[in-house]
Amino acid sequence: MTSRTIPALLLIGAVLLVGCQQKAGNEQAGAQDDQGRKVLYWRSAMDPSFISDAPGKDKMGMELVPVYEGEETQDASIVEMDAGTVQSIGIRLGKVARRHVAREIRAVGIVTFDETRVAHIHTKVNGWLQKLYVDSTGQFVEQGDPLFAVYSPELVTTQQEYLLARKALDTLGGSPLPEVSRGARELLRSTRERLKLFDVDDRHVEELIKSGTPEISIELHSPITGYVVEKNALEGMYITPAMKLYTIADLSRVWIDADIYEYEVPFVKVGQEVVVRLSYDPGRKRVGRVSYIYPYLDPQTRTVKVRIEFDNRDYQLKPEMYVDVYLQGDSVDAVVVPKEAVLRTGKRDVVFVALGDGRFEARELNLGVETDRDFQVLSGVSVGEDVVLSAQFLLDSESNLQEAIVRMRNSGQATTDSEDGAADASSDQEGDGGNASVDH
């Protein structure tokens, strides 16, 4: 190697070093490329959330791509996509419209007995059941049909007293003494009243008068028309007034108890029309009305019971049956968006409005009434605007990413501005200090 070669090599090395330093400086965020475009940051082509201030590789070993000034979206709520991307992710659009909507409340109801149409059968005397005319649960009875015959020494005695009172009236009713005739009439009236209180009807009394002989067993009759839903009576058993022998229910009218969530209670009113459908007959609807709203909540389910009355003369609604209940609220004219367009995060409700040219804006909504297909919109969109019906989650993730990038860049810019301000303040302070020294 000659003395001339060494300086030449040193010169070449210096040029290369300067070139590398200049290239490194150009590759930092804020530098410009050969075409004069300013690089804002680098991001991964496979993972858009991977962002860097300098070039390099992502976690998958892929080269980071630069994002130039003008390519980023300044408004974090707006997402931009090219036509190919819009088509590939399957974005569909729907219209914001105006129509009449009504809040519909759906609930599950249970058919129960109408408590005003249920009778418990007891006797008023002690005795023995001589014969059962209704001997099975589920049997249908008409009002006045005999249920059973009971032998009661007390009833036999009361019948004898009644017959004696009638004879006394026949003998003493014409007495010249008013007290005697009045006493005979009063005795007959009191014994007849005792028979009535023992549920002995007028038909048995007439037979007693005709025969003149007390009946050993007396029949008791059904007070209502309905089905026997409970039977405890057995032939030959000893009974007391405390024992419930039968329960008879008139099922021609029933109640349905529906559980309504507490936030739905303001939309339910007494007299409101209700539609009920059965799972095995969904095509047929039965119409009833709300008759009572219970004044307390179930602490376990946080629901309020609503009582609905239904005509059931065809006996299709059976107690303990589950039914689907639909309560329709008052109709209002409103701006609505399709339900599938709304992203509900728990804290806010968002839709993406199509602005055209592949631009979509995220807007927060204030929602009102919810129906089967739509949400009432109180604020956030206008009639006629296009909203995204599908792939909203992809748009939402892109919008959140852009918002994070904007915050990061704004934070970095604020830090740079703060450092520049501090440097300027330090420089000014040093200048002021120098002048003070000169003044001294």
Secondary structure, 3 states (H helix, E strand, C coil): CCCCHHHHHHHHHHHHHHHHHHHHHHCCCCCECCCCCEEEEEECCCCCCCEECCCCECCCCCECEEEECCCCCCCCCEEECCHHHHHHCCCCEEECEEEEEEEEEEEEEEEEECHHHEEEECCCCCEEEEEECCCCCCCEECCCCEEEEEECHHHHHHHHHHHHHHHHHHHHCCCCCHHHHHHHHHHHHHHHHHHHHCCCCHHHHHHHHHHCCCCCEEEEECCCCEEEEEECCCCCCEECCCCCCEEEECCCEEEEEEEEEHHHHHHCCCCCEEEEEECCEEEEEEEEEEEEEEEEEECCCCEEEEEEEEECCCCCCCCCCEEEEEEEEEEEEEEEEEHHHCEECCCCEEEEEEEECCEEEEEEEEEEEECCCEEEEEECCCCCCEEECCCHHHHHHHHHHHHHHHHHHHHHHHHHHHHHHHHHHHHHHHHHHHHHHHHC
